Amino acid sequence: MNYLKGYRIVLGLSQLDMAKKLDISRQAYSEKERGNVSFKDNEKMEILEMYKQVNPNISLYDIFFANKVTNGFENKGE
């Protein structure tokens, strides 16, 4: 599970809830959460502000990039 999904679940939000907050469809949110489509910068900032409710020290790197890079190589879902 990626951090994006993990924090969403901790906040008790569904993909539909997140989609509504970002003003996109649930399908579009699902594609973005799975990494098939990139989030827009403004969407990343909105997500960051939501997730700071759970962890005030969280950064964009933590949410969107930390779980993708390991030792300089992309993590392909080990």
N, C-alpha and C positions, 0 to 999 in steps of 0.2 A: 504494500500500500504506500502511495506517495504522501508527502507531507500535506499537499493540497487537499486530498481526500480526508486524511486523518484529522486535520484541524476542522474541516467542515463537519465531520461526524461529531467531534468533541463539542462543537457549538450547537449540535442538535439540528443541523440544517440539512435538508434534502437537496438534490441537484436542482429541483424545481425552485426551491427557496432561493438558492444562489442565482439561478438564471433570472428570477424576478428582480433581485437586487441589482443585477448587472444589466437589466433590460435587454436580455437575449432569450432565445428559446431554450428549453430544457435540453433539446438535442444538441444545440450549439455548445451549451455548457458542458455536456457529457463529452463531446469531441475534444474540447479544450482541456478538461480535467484528465483525460486519457493521454494527452500529449499529441493528438493527431492534428490539432490546429492550435496556433499560438494565441495567447491572450493579448489583447491590446494593452498598451501601457496604462491607460486610464482604468482598465479592468483590474490590472495587477495592483494598482494603488488602492482601489476600493476593497479588494480582497485583503490586502495588508492591514488596512484600518479595521476590518471585521475581525481578523485573526489576532490583532493586538489585544482584544478583549480577553483572550485566553493566555497569551504570552506577550507582555508589553515589550519585550526585547527582541521579538522576531523581526527578521529582515526579509526583503524581497529574495535575497540569495537563499535564505533558509527554506522558503516556500517553493520557489520555482527552479532552483538550480542545485542545491546541496545534494539531493538524492540522485542526480543524473551523472555526477562526475565522481569517479573513484580512482585515485592514483593517476590522474590524467587521461583516463579512458572512460568512455560513456558506459554507464551501468545499464545493461540490457535486460534487467529484470532477473537478476541472479536468483 
